[in-house]
Amino acid sequence: MCAGLSAGQMSAETELCFPSTETNFPSTMLADQASSPSPSPPSSPPLSHYTEPDGAIVCTEGRCEQNPKRCPRPGDYRMHTKRHTLPYKCTTPGCLWGQPNKGFSQRRELERHEKAHLAGSSLCCPVEGCNSGANRDDNMVRHLRKAHGMKVKKRDIPALCRRQRP
């Protein structure tokens, strides 16, 4: 029982009792307590999930609510949660990929994205009046299909699009 509290004053909520400064403890005990690192707060709120009897973790966060993602190992689940938290953000001022709801789940995706800021657009859209550009052939193919309805393949890009010097 804690010093200074009677049995009637203690409740189920009372978990820890700290000794008064008047109590003498061995100096090694105090040194151990002082050197222990304080726990760091979690970086983001926990995601919704449950554990199956075989130990697999099933994510039910966000889009996984309709189609739950089953992760057989804890490491798989940790990797999967990055799709929800998007921890890697672009630091270039004004870039949309630095916004709170945007980002990348893997560092290599961010590194690939940052190359676009360094080199600029090296491919120009061949459609007259369109000022879009891309730094990769597959992005230009997607732009031509979605924006202009053109059915092109990646191998057609060098003939269609002129490259700019960075």
N, C-alpha and C positions, 0 to 999 in steps of 0.2 A: 504494500500500500504506500502511496506517496506521502511524504512528510507534509503536514499541514492540512491534509484532507481526511475527514472522518469517513467511515464506511458509508454513511448516509449521503455524503457529498459526491461520492464516486458514482459514475453512471456507465452504461455500456459504451457510450461515446468516448469516454476517457481512455485513450490508448497509451499515451506516453506521459511519463512524469519526469521532469528534469530536476536534478538535485540543486539545492541552493548553493550559492557560491561559498557558504560557510563550511560545507562539508569538505573534508580533506581526502583527496584521492591520490593514488600514486601518480607521480609525474609522467610515467610511461603511458598510463591510460589516457591522460589528457593529451599527450603528444600524438597518440594514435588517432584520437578523434579529430584533432586539428589537421592532420595530414590527409585524412580521407577526402577524396574528391566529392564535391556535391553533385548530385545527379543533374544531368542536363534536361531541360524541358523537351518534350517531343517536338519534332520539326513540323508535323502536321497532325491533324486529328486522325484517330484510327479509322480505317475503312471498314465498311460492313462486310462480314464474312462469317462462315461457320466451318467447323472441323468435322469431317466425316469419321465414322468408326475406324476406318483403315488409316487415319492420320492425314489424309488429303485435306487441303484447305480450299474452300470454295468461295470465290469472290462474288458478292452480290451488290457491289457498289456501282452506281451510275448505269451505264449501258449494260453492265453484267447482270443487272436485275432481271431483265427479260431472258438473257441467255447466259446463265452463270458460268464462269470460268473455273474449271477444276484444276488445281495445282497439286500434283502428287508430292512435291517436296517443299519445305519452307522457303528454300532459295528461289524456287520457281515463283512462289507467291510474292516474295520481296521484289523480284524483277517485274512481275506483272503489275504491282501497285504503282510503279513508276508511270504506267500508262494513264493512271488517274491523276497523279500528283504533278506530272510534267516538271521535274525538278531542274532541268537545264534550260535556262532562258538566255535569249540574245541580249547582249549589253549595248548594242549599237543604238544610239539615241534615235527615237522615232520609229524603230522597227517594231512591227506588229507582233513578232515572235518573242517579245520581251514582256508582253501584257500578262496579267495574272491568270487569265484563262487560256493562254497559249504557252507553248514551250515544246520541249522535246523530252522523250522518255530515256534517251540514251545520249551519252556524251558525243559519240561519233556522228550522230545526226546533227547536233549543234555545230560541231566542227565543219561538217559539210556545208551547212547553212552559212556559216561565217565566211567561207571562201567566196560566196557571192558578194559580200560587202567589200572584200579585198579586190576582186577582179572586176566587178561590175558585170553587166549583161554582155555576153560575148556573141549571142545570137539575136538577130532582129527579125521580127515577124515580117514575112514577105507580102502580107496583105496591105494594099495601098491604104494609107490613112491610119493604120493601126501602129501605135507606138510601143507595143509590148515587146519585151525582151526576155531572154532566159539565159541562164548560165550552163544549162545541161540540155542535151538533145531530147531526153524523155520529157522534160518540162515543156519544151517547145511543141512536141507532139501533142501533149495534153491541151495546151493553149489552142493550137490549130483545130483540134477536134471539138473542144467545148465552145470556144468563142466564134469560130467561123464555120463549123460543120464540115471541115475538110477531113477526108479519110487518108491519113498519111501514116507512114511507118518510120521508125527511127532511122532506118538506112536512107530515107529520102531527104532528111534534114540538111545534109551538106549541100545538096543541089538546090534546095529551096531558099535557105537562109544564109545571108552573108554574115561573116564573123567580123566583129569590131575588135580593134586592138584596145586592150585595157589601158 
